[in-house]
Amino acid sequence: MCTDSQSSKLYYITTPIFYVNATPHIGHVYSAVTADCLHRYKLLKGYDSRFATGTDEHGLKIQQAAGIAGKDPLSFCTEVSESFKDVFQRCGISYTDYIRTTEQRHRRAVEHFWTVLHSKGFIYKGTYEGWYSTPDESFLTPTQVTDSTDSTGSEIKISTESGHKVEWMKEENYMFRLSAFRSELLQWFRLNPKVIQPMKFHHLVLQWLEDDLPDLSVSRQKSRLQWGISVPGDPEQTIYVWLDALVNYLTVVSYPQNHAQRWTAAHHVIGKDILKFHAIYWPAFLLAAGLPLPQKIYVHSHWTVEGKKMSKSLGNVVDPREAMKKFTVDGLRYFLLRQGVPDSDCDYYDDKVIKMCNSELADALGGLLNRCTALSLNPKQVYPQFCNICFPKESPEGLEGKAVSDDYRMLEAVYALPGLVEQHFELLQVYKALEAITACVRQTNGFIQRHAPWKLDQNESKDKQWLNTILHVSLECLRIYGILLQPVVPDLADKILSRLGVKTEERNWDSLRFLVKYEGRDCTLEGRMLGPNLGILFSRLERSQVISKKATPEQSKPT
């Protein structure tokens, strides 16, 4: 058994499991990179973190897509699932668990979960009559449906939320008593206003819960849907794909045997299009099963491409593999997390990626590292000594040292940075954390530019002391930035920290003690040899090179 202190350090983060009716695109990678960032951040903080992702492989859409492709459903699913694995591994997604809903462990978990709900009287046999959207795998109320016309001009009904065509369906199946949990869900959200982030999505869920919750159909007739998990004890019925899929979060933590402690630390990262399933259906299922509710549901918005929604018909779906070739893994990760604002849709286009990566990674951060470690300024290639006389802790007004007011303001910003980054990470505002880091990088570049260490005489003792102090302060700033950037751009951060000679065990959150010599304490890094010069931190991206790396239509076909 874990002690209380160990238990409090457990963390469990999930992405949605991705539907295998299409190959991965930039939106999938954004979900995965976001969860990966939170997982890596918690590891830095000393948590015992698990991170799950995977693929959702049952349902009518898959059954139909496999038929069109002329493949059996499992072979079709395996092929697409492997493409998700490949993209995630290339993108440095450090998941600890990859779940497929076609696995036996998942089937056992779903069957047990269903049996619990049924035994408690929350599932009953009934008749469902209403609108159903096959693309969304979703049952809809009359208020969620509107009139439209198809490409031939014929009148059709569509989902007001997704725009997908719906059909009227009447069949005997199993129903879940969703209506029984409306007041309990309302109470939970009102008592826990931070359980859904950002807040706009919390308010949206409360609006939904103001209306009545009709009972939910949780199975389909086998004659309509063969590709799925059969209802225990009723082989003529197939379990509804969303009930099946949501249980994956429990499957990963060994439900129903050894899930109890890990499950209490559950955090979900989802896209806004599946908010209702995760904020209403999933908590209701968990309440019915007598299980704890998630700690957090982090919601992010969607990515458009040059102002337009990504779609196959427009041919503007961004292939993450091609994006990684053009911008590097770190470049793509940085752009998505720096530009991605969870509560509003974000736009993707090549020039924006190039401009941001060049400005913030190549010029600001890469330039700072080059300046601080230049052979001309630091011929011995060591972590130089800090001089308290040159940079005294007292106010600079007396000007006894060489530091000026702007230098002290820079120190204040860097001292405050870890706390600020922590606050933003906890609220899924990674873009704000990166904004704060970038602002400090600019200040540090300004510090070097202001004092121009290359103009100092290294043969004169006072100049040499001040030169070493400038470099020491700058390297300390870089060390802090490198540690904080590890969850976002792990390879690039490793390059920074390795160049500074920072050991693996000195890269966690507890190592964020900044400029200890300024506080009058010993610095273990002073005099240590810097690491080898690994070359340019991040090569500038040129538009002409990016265009030349674009794949031909033949090259971009999925393998």
Secondary structure as the mmCIF struct_conf table of DSSP 4:
data_model
#
loop_
_struct_conf.conf_type_id
_struct_conf.id
_struct_conf.beg_label_comp_id
_struct_conf.beg_label_asym_id
_struct_conf.beg_label_seq_id
_struct_conf.end_label_comp_id
_struct_conf.end_label_asym_id
_struct_conf.end_label_seq_id
HELX_RH_AL_P HELX_RH_AL_P1 ASP A 4 SER A 7
TURN_TY1_P TURN_TY1_P1 SER A 8 LYS A 9
STRN STRN1 LEU A 10 THR A 14
HELX_LH_PP_P HELX_LH_PP_P1 THR A 15 ILE A 17
STRN STRN2 PHE A 18 TYR A 19
TURN_TY1_P TURN_TY1_P2 VAL A 20 ASN A 21
BEND BEND1 ALA A 22 ALA A 22
HELX_RH_AL_P HELX_RH_AL_P2 ILE A 26 LEU A 44
TURN_TY1_P TURN_TY1_P3 LYS A 45 GLY A 46
STRN STRN3 ASP A 48 ASP A 56
BEND BEND2 GLY A 59 GLY A 59
HELX_RH_AL_P HELX_RH_AL_P3 LEU A 60 ALA A 69
TURN_TY1_P TURN_TY1_P4 GLY A 70 GLY A 70
BEND BEND3 LYS A 71 LYS A 71
HELX_RH_AL_P HELX_RH_AL_P4 PRO A 73 ARG A 90
TURN_TY1_P TURN_TY1_P5 CYS A 91 GLY A 92
BEND BEND4 THR A 96 THR A 96
STRN STRN4 ASP A 97 ARG A 100
TURN_TY1_P TURN_TY1_P6 THR A 101 THR A 102
BEND BEND5 GLU A 103 GLU A 103
HELX_RH_AL_P HELX_RH_AL_P5 GLN A 104 SER A 119
TURN_TY1_P TURN_TY1_P7 LYS A 120 GLY A 121
STRN STRN5 ILE A 123 SER A 133
TURN_TY1_P TURN_TY1_P8 THR A 134 GLU A 137
STRN STRN6 SER A 138 LEU A 140
HELX_RH_3T_P HELX_RH_3T_P1 PRO A 142 GLN A 144
STRN STRN7 VAL A 145 THR A 149
TURN_TY1_P TURN_TY1_P9 SER A 151 THR A 152
BEND BEND6 GLY A 153 GLY A 153
STRN STRN8 GLU A 155 SER A 159
TURN_TY1_P TURN_TY1_P10 THR A 160 SER A 162
STRN STRN9 LYS A 165 LYS A 165
STRN STRN10 GLU A 167 PHE A 176
HELX_RH_3T_P HELX_RH_3T_P2 LEU A 178 PHE A 181
HELX_RH_AL_P HELX_RH_AL_P6 ARG A 182 LEU A 191
TURN_TY1_P TURN_TY1_P11 PRO A 193 LYS A 194
BEND BEND7 VAL A 195 VAL A 195
STRN STRN11 ILE A 196 GLN A 197
BEND BEND8 PRO A 198 PRO A 198
HELX_RH_AL_P HELX_RH_AL_P7 MET A 199 GLU A 210
BEND BEND9 ASP A 211 ASP A 211
STRN STRN12 LEU A 216 SER A 217
STRN STRN13 SER A 219 GLN A 221
TURN_TY1_P TURN_TY1_P12 LYS A 222 ARG A 224
BEND BEND10 TRP A 227 GLY A 228
HELX_LH_PP_P HELX_LH_PP_P2 ILE A 229 ILE A 229
STRN STRN14 SER A 230 VAL A 231
TURN_TY1_P TURN_TY1_P13 PRO A 232 GLY A 233
STRN STRN15 ASP A 234 ILE A 239
HELX_RH_AL_P HELX_RH_AL_P8 VAL A 241 LEU A 246
TURN_TY1_P TURN_TY1_P14 VAL A 247 VAL A 247
HELX_RH_AL_P HELX_RH_AL_P9 ASN A 248 VAL A 252
TURN_TY1_P TURN_TY1_P15 VAL A 253 GLN A 257
BEND BEND11 ASN A 258 ASN A 258
HELX_RH_AL_P HELX_RH_AL_P10 ALA A 260 TRP A 263
TURN_TY1_P TURN_TY1_P16 THR A 264 ALA A 265
STRN STRN16 ALA A 266 GLY A 271
HELX_RH_3T_P HELX_RH_3T_P3 LYS A 272 ILE A 274
HELX_RH_AL_P HELX_RH_AL_P11 LEU A 275 LYS A 276
HELX_RH_PI_P HELX_RH_PI_P1 PHE A 277 TYR A 281
HELX_RH_AL_P HELX_RH_AL_P12 TRP A 282 ALA A 289
TURN_TY1_P TURN_TY1_P17 GLY A 290 GLY A 290
HELX_LH_PP_P HELX_LH_PP_P3 PRO A 292 PRO A 294
BEND BEND12 GLN A 295 GLN A 295
STRN STRN17 LYS A 296 HIS A 300
STRN STRN18 TRP A 303 VAL A 305
TURN_TY1_P TURN_TY1_P18 GLU A 306 GLY A 307
STRN STRN19 LYS A 308 LYS A 309
TURN_TY1_P TURN_TY1_P19 LYS A 312 GLY A 315
HELX_RH_AL_P HELX_RH_AL_P13 PRO A 320 PHE A 327
HELX_RH_AL_P HELX_RH_AL_P14 VAL A 329 GLN A 339
TURN_TY1_P TURN_TY1_P20 PRO A 342 ASP A 343
BEND BEND13 SER A 344 SER A 344
STRN STRN20 CYS A 346 TYR A 348
HELX_RH_AL_P HELX_RH_AL_P15 ASP A 350 MET A 356
HELX_RH_PI_P HELX_RH_PI_P2 CYS A 357 GLY A 366
HELX_RH_AL_P HELX_RH_AL_P16 GLY A 367 CYS A 372
TURN_TY1_P TURN_TY1_P21 THR A 373 THR A 373
TURN_TY1_P TURN_TY1_P22 LEU A 375 LEU A 377
TURN_TY1_P TURN_TY1_P23 PRO A 379 LYS A 380
STRN STRN21 VAL A 382 VAL A 382
HELX_LH_PP_P HELX_LH_PP_P4 PRO A 384 PHE A 386
TURN_TY1_P TURN_TY1_P24 ASN A 388 CYS A 390
BEND BEND14 PHE A 391 PHE A 391
BEND BEND15 LYS A 393 GLU A 394
HELX_RH_3T_P HELX_RH_3T_P4 PRO A 396 GLY A 398
BEND BEND16 GLY A 401 LYS A 402
HELX_RH_AL_P HELX_RH_AL_P17 SER A 405 GLU A 426
TURN_TY1_P TURN_TY1_P25 LEU A 427 LEU A 428
HELX_RH_AL_P HELX_RH_AL_P18 VAL A 430 HIS A 451
HELX_RH_3T_P HELX_RH_3T_P5 PRO A 453 LYS A 455
BEND BEND17 LEU A 456 LEU A 456
TURN_TY1_P TURN_TY1_P26 GLN A 458 ASN A 459
BEND BEND18 GLU A 460 GLU A 460
HELX_RH_AL_P HELX_RH_AL_P19 SER A 461 LEU A 485
TURN_TY1_P TURN_TY1_P27 GLN A 486 VAL A 488
HELX_RH_AL_P HELX_RH_AL_P20 PRO A 490 ARG A 499
TURN_TY1_P TURN_TY1_P28 LEU A 500 GLY A 501
HELX_RH_3T_P HELX_RH_3T_P6 THR A 504 GLU A 506
BEND BEND19 ASN A 508 ASN A 508
HELX_RH_3T_P HELX_RH_3T_P7 TRP A 509 SER A 511
HELX_RH_3T_P HELX_RH_3T_P8 VAL A 516 GLU A 519
TURN_TY1_P TURN_TY1_P29 GLY A 520 GLY A 520
TURN_TY1_P TURN_TY1_P30 THR A 524 GLY A 527
HELX_LH_PP_P HELX_LH_PP_P5 ARG A 528 ARG A 528
STRN STRN22 MET A 529 MET A 529
HELX_LH_PP_P HELX_LH_PP_P6 LEU A 530 PRO A 532
BEND BEND20 GLY A 535 GLY A 535
BEND BEND21 LEU A 537 PHE A 538
HELX_LH_PP_P HELX_LH_PP_P7 SER A 539 LEU A 541
HELX_RH_AL_P HELX_RH_AL_P21 ARG A 543 SER A 548
TURN_TY1_P TURN_TY1_P31 LYS A 549 LYS A 549
HELX_LH_PP_P HELX_LH_PP_P8 LYS A 550 THR A 552
TURN_TY1_P TURN_TY1_P32 PRO A 553 SER A 556
BEND BEND22 LYS A 557 LYS A 557
#
